[in-house]
Amino acid sequence: MATSDQTLIKRYIELNPNRPGVDEARVVDYQVPVWALVAYWSAVNRDIARVAKDYGLPEDAVAAVLAFYRQHSAVIDARIATDAA
């Protein structure tokens, strides 16, 4: 990957100022929650291009979501499980 994970995260991921916590992180300018994109990515066979197309996001934003997920997978997986319950 030409762009480092940290660069992507810094550009595309923000913590929600109204809902503190890593599990409420979202994509800058789109406000789509990271956990929702990770859940959808899993549901569509980990197809980054499809997630980007279906949500109207740049593919780099989806790559940033996945980089953030790799760093915080336990918290994000717990958030996904809570939503599914």
C-alpha positions as CSV (number, residue, x, y, z in Angstrom):
1,M,0.0,0.0,0.0
2,A,1.5,3.3,-1.1
3,T,-0.1,5.2,1.8
4,S,0.7,4.2,5.3
5,D,-2.1,3.1,7.7
6,Q,-1.5,6.0,10.0
7,T,-1.6,8.5,7.2
8,L,-4.9,7.0,6.0
9,I,-6.4,7.0,9.5
10,K,-5.3,10.6,10.2
11,R,-6.9,11.7,6.9
12,Y,-10.2,9.7,7.0
13,I,-11.0,8.7,10.6
14,E,-12.3,10.8,13.5
15,L,-13.7,10.2,16.9
16,N,-17.3,11.3,17.2
17,P,-17.3,14.4,19.4
18,N,-20.8,13.7,20.6
19,R,-20.2,10.0,21.4
20,P,-16.9,9.3,22.9
21,G,-15.1,6.1,22.4
22,V,-13.2,4.2,19.7
23,D,-16.3,2.2,18.9
24,E,-18.0,5.4,17.7
25,A,-15.2,6.5,15.4
26,R,-16.5,7.5,11.9
27,V,-15.3,8.6,8.5
28,V,-14.5,12.3,8.2
29,D,-16.9,14.3,6.1
30,Y,-19.3,11.3,5.7
31,Q,-20.0,10.5,9.4
32,V,-20.5,6.8,8.6
33,P,-19.5,4.8,11.7
34,V,-16.4,2.6,11.3
35,W,-18.2,-0.3,12.9
36,A,-21.0,-0.2,10.4
37,L,-18.6,-0.2,7.5
38,V,-16.6,-3.1,9.0
39,A,-19.9,-5.1,9.4
40,Y,-20.9,-4.4,5.8
41,W,-17.4,-5.2,4.5
42,S,-17.7,-8.6,6.3
43,A,-21.2,-9.2,4.8
44,V,-20.0,-8.5,1.3
45,N,-17.1,-10.9,1.4
46,R,-14.6,-8.3,2.3
47,D,-15.0,-6.4,-1.0
48,I,-13.5,-3.0,-0.5
49,A,-14.6,-1.7,-3.9
50,R,-18.2,-2.7,-3.2
51,V,-18.2,-1.0,0.2
52,A,-16.8,2.2,-1.3
53,K,-19.3,2.2,-4.1
54,D,-22.3,1.3,-2.0
55,Y,-21.5,4.0,0.6
56,G,-20.2,6.6,-1.9
57,L,-16.8,6.7,-0.2
58,P,-13.3,6.8,-1.7
59,E,-11.6,3.4,-1.6
60,D,-8.8,5.0,0.5
61,A,-11.5,5.9,3.1
62,V,-12.5,2.2,3.3
63,A,-8.8,1.3,3.6
64,A,-8.5,3.7,6.5
65,V,-11.5,2.1,8.2
66,L,-9.9,-1.3,7.9
67,A,-6.5,0.0,9.2
68,F,-8.3,1.5,12.1
69,Y,-10.2,-1.8,12.6
70,R,-6.9,-3.7,12.7
71,Q,-5.8,-1.5,15.6
72,H,-9.1,-1.7,17.5
73,S,-10.7,-4.9,16.4
74,A,-11.8,-6.1,19.8
75,V,-13.7,-2.9,20.6
76,I,-15.2,-2.7,17.2
77,D,-16.2,-6.3,17.1
78,A,-17.9,-5.8,20.5
79,R,-19.8,-2.8,19.0
80,I,-20.9,-4.9,16.0
81,A,-22.1,-7.7,18.3
82,T,-24.0,-5.2,20.5
83,D,-25.8,-3.8,17.4
84,A,-26.6,-7.3,16.1
85,A,-28.2,-8.3,19.4
